[in-house]
Amino acid sequence: MENEKTIKKTKVGVVISDKMEKSIVVQTERLIRHKVYGKFIRRHIKYMADDPESLCKIGDRVLIEECRPLSRKKRWRLLEVIEKAV
């Protein structure tokens, strides 16, 4: 058990705010099916992520990874910028 590596959760989302120093807000989207009508509904969740080099801008598609708590709201870390905003 000591040598086992834990697999951290990762999520792909879009940066919706970069106004803080070394932090970004990433919005992820998932589709769920309505229980009665069967129609697909979009659900959005926002995560605060650590961006130490301030690489991201609004509209970038990024990959974030779960990490230890870095502040009161930050529990995610930027892994890579998948696609830059136009």
N, C-alpha and C positions, 0 to 999 in steps of 0.2 A: 504493500500500500504506500510506502514512503516514496518509492521511485516512480509511481504512476503519475503521468501528466494529466491534469484536468483539461478537458476540451472546453474552451470558452465560447460563449455564444457570439455570433456575429450577425449583423443586420446591414442591409443596403437601404439607403435613403437619400433624400435631397436636403441640402443645406438651405434653411429658411431664414437664418440669422447668423451674422458674423460680427456683430457690433461690439462684442466683448473681447478683451485681450486673452489670447490663448484658449478661447472656448468657442464652440459653435453649437447651434441648435439644429438637429437633424430630424426630419419628419419621415416616418416610414408609413407605408400603406399596405393593407392586406385586404383581400376580398373574402367576405363570408357570405354564406347562403342564408337567406331569410327562412325561418323555420316553417312558416305557413305558406308563403307565396312562392318560395323558391328563387326569387330574384336575388342577384348578387348585389351586395352593399359594400361600399368602400369604408374601411375603418382606418383612421389616422392616429398615430401616437407620436409624441415629440420626445426626443432624448437630448440631453445636454452631453456634449462630448468634448474631450480635451484635444486641442489642436496647438501643440507647443510652438510650431514654427509659423502659425497663421497662414497656412497654405490655401485654405478654402475660401471661396467667395459664394455669394448667394446664387443658388441654381446648380451648384456642382453636385454630381452624384458620387456618394462616398460609401466606403465600407468601414463600419465601426465595430469595435470589439469590447466586450464586457471586461471590466477591471475592478480593482479595489476602489472604495469610495475616495475620490480626490477632493471633493468639497460636499456641501450640503446636497446639491442636486446632481453633481457630475459623477456618473458611474460607468462611463463609456470612454473609449480612447479611439482616436482616428487611426486606422490602419493604412488606408490608401485612398487616393482620389481616383475613382474609376473613370469619370468623364467630366471635363471642364464645361462650365456654362458658356453659352454662345455670346 
